[in-house]
Amino acid sequence: MKRPLLTLMVLMLFTITAWAQTRTITGTVIATSDKNPLPGVSVRLKGQKTGTQTGANGKYSIEVTGTNLSLEFSYLGFETQTKAIGSNNQLDVSLNDEENNLNEIVVTALGIKREKRTLTYSTQEVGGNALVAAKENNLVNALAGKVAGVQITNSSGAAGSSSKIVIRGNTSLTGENGALIILDGVPINNSEAGNPDGALSAGGTANRAIDIDPNIVENISVLKGAAASALYGSAAARGVVMITTKTGKGKTSVSLSSGITFDNPIFPEFQDKYAQGSDGVYVDGNNGKLSSGSWGPEIDGLMVNGAPVTKHDPRKEFFRQGFTTDNTLAVNGSTDKSTYLVSYSFLDTKGTMPETNFGRHSFFTKFSNDITNKVTVTGQLNFVNSANDRLPEGNSLASPFWTVYAAPISWNPFPTTNPDGSQRVYRAARNNPYWLVDNVKFRSVVNRFLPVFTLNYKPTSWLTVTERIGADIFNDGTTYHEAGGIVGGESANGKMYNREINFRQFNHDLIIEAKKNFGDDFFASVLVGNNILSTDQKTIFDKGIGLSVKDYYNIANASTVVSRITEQNSRKVGLYAQMTGEYKRMLSLSLTGRYDGTSVLSENKRFYPYGSASAGFIFTEPLKLSENPILNFGKIRLSYSLVGNDNVQPYSIDRVYIQPTIGNIEFPYDGRNGFLLSNVIGDPNLKNETLKEFEAGVELKMFRNRLNLEATYFSKNSGALISSTPITPSSGANQAIVNAASMYNRGIELILSGTAVKTKDITWVVGLNFAKINNKVTAIGQGRDNIQFAGFTSPGVFAYQDQPYAVIFGSRYLRNDAGQLVINQDTGYPEIDETLGPIGNTVPKWNAGLTTTFTWKGISLSAVLDMKKGGDVYNLDNFYLNFYGVTKVTEDRNSTRVFDGVTPDGQPNTKVAAINQAYYQNNFSQVDENGVEDGTYVKLRQVSLSYNFEPSLLRKTPFKGLSVSATGRNLWFYTPHYTGSDPEVSLYGTGNGGGFTNFVTPSNRSYNFAVKVTF
């Protein structure tokens, strides 16, 4: 009897011991805010790497061994929560929205999620709610002021205008400098098709990031340094903007959001005292007299035939209040195996210029399914249809700005035509702006498909295989016409063109990642992958000059037709690997390597390797400061990377044939076609550009995560940059494309954020970001010291050796060796230098942004303040408008001045100069230096007030959620040195010619009102 009893007791003891050692914990994770299950939440044993993720229904299951254990739950956008297991076998968790999370999960290269605390490089995130709250049509603009080291430049305030995003300065001399855009792991096109007549003559068009609906975005991660983005290949040398779209979750819900926006143009100041005329004598442009200037008498008291002359405001009369409606309907939800999301939105913008509009239909669907417990598939499709109606901007006489901004306040533009059908204008060689509205049209219609298919196979708990296939396919059809009777066009009988761009890009990634713990102290992961990127673009362009039949815009109606078809194909293949190791969650080491092959470089230079090494040390761990009330987290990180970049157009290694334009003759001509070899010779030995970057940073979290500080220093050296260089004419050409240029960017970034107030009902969060970048072009090429990006020979924007990228070049005043103006003793005006030279620097001294959100119960008030110090802008408008006498400064026209300077023999100047029409027309407006203005600004970019109704208030309604909001954009500008509408705009849009503006649509002050309901 004793022996069976003893045996039973031993078996019970082993059973209890086994139970204590290994058991299964299950549960559900939901969001505190809406009680919906959260899929993809990381669940792991605290202090260990053993873990799992919640399924589509928010449920999880994990095996644990031992006692006194805790589970740690972390999810992107939510606070990490730790709960003791105790004797429980079921542990349900409710996660709060993130404020300052020590174990924040972030999305890194290739869509891999990692804890931010272990990252060895700088990255910054912007949540989808912040993007929607910005109420910007273009997703790029929604990032302005929110990310350190990122500069956003908008082309204009026109509906559907382009925006450029540059991260940590320009890295290529003549190639693409805008950040690479990644959508759910797949690179997408963010180019600007541009106006066929050129940006200088006709302005820009939309960049393709405008196709992305902010309502479908979960968050955006900005990978700034090359170490962070090297796995994405050579295009990532200029930084990466990673867009992660939303995923369905919880019970099926339907949401409807609707908003309206009112846009009011922000005009520069104009003089409003003097009428049309010259030397104080009135010229009556309303009755057939012609004069370009507003140098007449004061309009107050001016009489014609006994009647007072009516005073006009040409700008306010021409522009209108813009109006936008934005409506989104979405259905989302999940089951225990699947998630689903379907969204449709329609954005409709009426621009502030007459007959300018932008419309966007966006359909997005995303579905994922756990086929087995080891295989998950996700399929998604984004279809976008957009249409953009524009009027020319820039220097072309087809732009209405010539006779809107320059119009005398005494001129009535109606009727627009004379009895003989010719245009009625106040001056010669210009068009009536309202006639242009009726007779000049630019329209672009884009249909775009963005499919992504992802398969995840997890054969073991430590191994994951991911297959991802994505595409970017769009057609951009553009039409343009000028009616007969236009002044200053290619033909007085009008012209038209049709352009069709067919773009296809296919991307494939195969990624294998192994992650494993080695005891409690060591963790390692190894990732290897293959990438294939294929791009094809075909452009069909037909231009007709001289239209035979009025108002019939068909290419067959043209007397001269020019057609061309351009096709560009490129392919890139890459193998990449990443190794990451961690020791006791305090020391991290990461190594990346990639070997790329590209079709655009010479055959023996097509393949090139590059990589990075980075390390991070959490010094508060060995010091056991994690519970310290003052400093509870501190990390030091270092990284170095060498990245290759094939930043050149296809066929740049050859010399190609072109259809030439000789003088005003454009081939085909008189029934004959003609081709010439290009004046540019390609380099058969062309190799990749290189970027070497060193980064060092420190991250601190203080007062139990209430205050966070991140400081980063970086040094980027770009070498073997591709540029064109002069060659001897005996070669039959005048330029060659070679690897010859170099430049550097060195800077610091500071990010400060914290929770100033935190109570049961009140939360006040403040964030500050700051970046200062020093840039210099150290070499241009063999035999030259500059390359032009924008404008004219004078003025223009250039890259100059030993100068920042890019400088403004043009005419200037004569100065002596001490920098003093030399004054002409006959006129008393400053002498004009006979030689041209650098007159401005477009690179800002620093950028900063301040964000704040104050929440009381369901009420939230947020604001974004954006600041830039320095960064010169060439305001070409003033070159013309000062001559015409319509700028505010020309209101001072009957005074005298003694200019500060010296006589030609070096004596102090005492000559009194007359400030009058002759001064402005013959001196002031003739010197490009006077058009250079400091682009410093402080902008109250966004203020938003919203209210989320408490669930208790909605119990007797069909709504699960209800919120209302009011948002203002650009409510206040401070531009102490800039006289235009907005120093942030650039005529060249996404091109490299920033800092040059001429007759662009003014920026807008906007007011938005929105409501969102959930069923």
Summary of the structure (lengths in Angstrom):
residues: 1015
radius of gyration: 31.8
end to end distance: 68.7
largest distance: 133.9
contacts: 3630
relative contact order: 0.12
helix: 12%
strand: 51%
